[in-house]
Amino acid sequence: MPKDDLPTYAIVELLIRLSEFNSHIGNYKDHSTYQDGVVVITSGGHINMPRSMVIQQFNNPENITKGELLSIADTFKKVS
């Protein structure tokens, strides 16, 4: 699936929001999309997020809960 079917800036916005919970996440470098998910490569490692969350960030970011953000932040894997 091509990665340009999702707005990259919505992914970057999510990373900014997620960095409030984990400062090691770092800056956006690249991403790959899969069926229902997105793997985002950052300057600090990689993080998984649901496609639906990226779309929600694009359409209605105010509806994303702190719990949802914490759940995504927990998927971050730091580069060794």
C-alpha positions in Angstrom: 0.0 0.0 0.0 1.4 3.4 -0.9 2.4 5.5 2.1 1.1 8.7 0.5 -2.6 7.7 1.0 -2.2 9.2 4.5 -1.4 12.9 5.2 2.2 12.9 6.5 1.6 16.1 8.5 -1.1 14.3 10.6 1.5 11.7 11.5 3.9 14.4 12.5 1.2 16.1 14.5 0.6 12.8 16.3 4.3 12.5 17.0 4.3 15.9 18.6 1.4 15.0 20.8 3.0 11.6 21.7 6.3 13.3 22.7 4.4 14.8 25.6 4.3 11.2 27.1 7.7 10.0 25.8 10.4 12.5 25.0 12.6 9.8 23.4 10.3 9.4 20.4 12.1 12.1 18.4 11.3 13.6 15.0 9.6 12.1 12.0 11.9 10.4 9.5 9.7 8.1 7.4 6.7 5.8 7.6 5.3 2.6 6.1 1.6 1.7 6.0 0.1 -1.8 6.4 -3.5 -3.0 6.4 -4.6 -1.2 9.5 -1.4 0.2 10.9 1.4 2.6 10.3 5.0 2.1 11.4 6.7 5.4 11.9 10.4 5.7 11.9 11.7 8.6 14.1 15.1 10.0 15.1 14.7 8.0 18.3 13.3 4.7 17.1 10.0 3.5 15.7 6.4 3.6 16.8 3.2 1.8 15.6 -0.1 3.6 15.2 -3.4 2.6 13.8 -4.4 4.1 10.4 -7.7 5.1 12.0 -5.8 7.3 14.5 -3.9 9.1 11.8 -7.2 9.8 10.0 -8.8 10.9 13.2 -5.9 13.3 13.8 -6.6 14.7 10.3 -10.3 15.0 10.7 -11.1 15.4 14.5 -7.9 15.6 16.6 -9.8 16.9 19.6 -11.6 13.5 19.8 -8.4 11.6 20.5 -8.3 10.8 24.2 -5.3 10.9 26.5 -5.7 7.1 27.0 -5.5 6.5 23.2 -2.4 8.6 23.0 -0.8 6.7 25.9 -1.6 3.4 24.3 0.2 4.4 21.1 3.1 5.9 23.0 3.6 2.6 24.7 4.4 1.0 21.3 7.6 3.1 20.9 10.8 1.1 20.6 14.0 3.0 21.1 16.9 2.6 18.7 19.8 0.8 20.4 
